[in-house]
Amino acid sequence: MHRLYILFGMFIGSYLGWYLGGHWGWWGSFILSGLGSIGGVFAGWKIGQRIDRD
């Protein structure tokens, strides 16, 4: 279940990064999508830890 939270967080983070980076063109979308993926992995991991602990 832990991996599902990470995957979901990565998907949401990547999508938000792509959407927000669209104002700066293709490269902005690409870079912010990558950063959003990293942030989503971290957020999904932390959420998975918190849910599995309870």
C-alpha positions in Angstrom: 0.0 0.0 0.0 3.0 2.3 0.7 4.0 2.2 -3.0 0.5 3.2 -4.1 0.7 6.4 -2.0 4.1 7.2 -3.5 2.8 6.6 -7.0 -0.3 8.7 -6.4 1.8 11.5 -4.9 4.2 11.4 -7.9 1.3 11.6 -10.4 -0.3 14.5 -8.6 3.0 16.4 -8.1 4.0 15.9 -11.7 0.7 17.1 -13.1 0.7 20.2 -10.9 4.3 21.0 -11.9 3.4 20.6 -15.6 0.4 22.8 -15.2 2.2 25.6 -13.2 5.2 25.5 -15.5 3.2 26.0 -18.6 3.5 29.8 -18.1 7.2 29.5 -18.9 6.9 27.3 -22.0 8.0 23.7 -22.6 11.2 23.8 -20.5 9.4 25.4 -17.5 6.8 22.6 -17.6 9.5 19.9 -17.9 11.6 21.2 -15.0 8.7 21.9 -12.7 7.1 18.5 -13.6 10.3 16.8 -12.4 10.5 18.8 -9.2 6.8 18.1 -8.6 7.4 14.4 -9.1 10.2 14.5 -6.5 8.0 16.4 -4.1 5.1 14.0 -4.7 7.3 11.0 -4.0 8.3 12.5 -0.7 4.7 13.6 0.2 3.4 10.1 -0.7 6.1 8.4 1.4 5.3 10.6 4.4 1.5 10.1 4.0 2.1 6.3 3.7 4.1 6.2 6.8 1.5 8.2 8.8 -1.4 6.0 7.6 0.5 2.7 8.1 1.5 3.7 11.6 -2.1 4.2 12.7 
